[in-house]
Amino acid sequence: MQVVRDQQLDGLRAVAVTMVLYAHFFAADGSHWGHLGVRLFFVLSGFLITRLLLDARDAARFEPSTALKSFYARRALRIFPPYFAVLAAVFLLDLERSKQVMAWHGLYLSNFWYALQNEWSPWVLCHTWSLSIEEQFYLIWPLVVLLLPRRSIAGVCIGVIVCSLVYRFYWPFTGTPSLARDLLPPASMDALAVGALLAARPSWRAAWPRWAELSWIPLSIASFALVWLKPVPMTPVIAWLAWIGLEVVPLLPLAMLVGSCSKGIGGIAGRVVALSPVAALGRISYGVYLFHAVVLAVVVQAQPFIPVNVTDQGVGRFVVAGALTLMLASASWILFEKPLNGLKRHFPYVRPEGAAGPVTAVPRVRPDEALQTPPLR
């Protein structure tokens, strides 16, 4: 059953990254599907990171300092090598004159860079804004989970969600919306906190509250309607309300989807999301969204040598850039990322009983269960 649950969570990553590829490679109308994929990744990360830390906290020989050191070491092994390899490649190729702003991306401040510029330049690294959001989350959240009283964690999650909602009501007073509205940390912390709340309240996953059971279907329908509203002309007030709806309305359905897959769902949906090819895509999803924008930039430059149109959104771009992205991500996972993940065994979350004694391990969690999120645009 554990294998099925792991495969279903990998399957959710596959769904999320496919929505991002669809938005970046195929859709020509500025589709919101990529944004919804980002929100799903955020909920997944908040849930998996919090569950992992709580499992460490529940271990018999738990020590906050040991758990914190191991968390940051393991995150560095998982995240940094492919990330900085991409930055190095972009730097050496100087794609879109990226050298001048490389320090922002290297320090995981991409979201602040694009917010300050109010434009997606350089586009080839635009997806690093979401990686920056998660890295900023990783700096603070382990301290909350491991050091605060256990009973306080759910309350902190709710507080973060409320603050994020308040943040959204600030923007009508600023006039024309800017990229900062979507890229500053409060714009994403609600999704991360919803996932964390799901981990802090395991009883909800065993039996959903009545209010959740009654509301998830209408909220899901409303979410799909909002996703399709992008091409519709709107007044500034209606556009602001639609933006709030797109951010907030899908959170409960996404959380219930993650929570249900974490314990394993049956039926056709469960079997499809756990299919081996789907789960395999989920396992390499970090590489897929990490590499896809760079692959697209190179493919567009190579248009004279490619017999189909990859310059514009459409089937040609989706097939060519998508296939090359999958090939690169697969090679990276097999040759680079997976071997590095094996080094995590040197950083247990719980102090060994003795120099030669066994290590008390937390319940098994896949080494890639807390992948980063793909870009919003």
Secondary structure by P-SEA (a helix, b strand, c coil): caaaaaaaaaaaaaaaaaaaaaaccccccccaaaaaaaaaaaaaaaaaaaaaaaaaaacccccaaaaaaaaaaaaaaaccaaaaaaaaaaaaacccccccaaaaaaacaaaaaaaaaccccccccccaaaaaaaaaaaacaaaaaccccccaaaaaaaaaaaaaaaaaaaccccccccccccccccccaaaaaaaaaaaacccccccccaaaaacaaaaaaaaaaaaacccccccaaaaaaaaaaaaccaaaaaaaaaaaaaaccccaaaaaaacaaaaaaaaaaaaaaacaaaaaaaaaaaccccccccccccaaaaaaaaaaaaaaaaaaaacccaaaaaacccccccccccccccccccccccccccccccccc
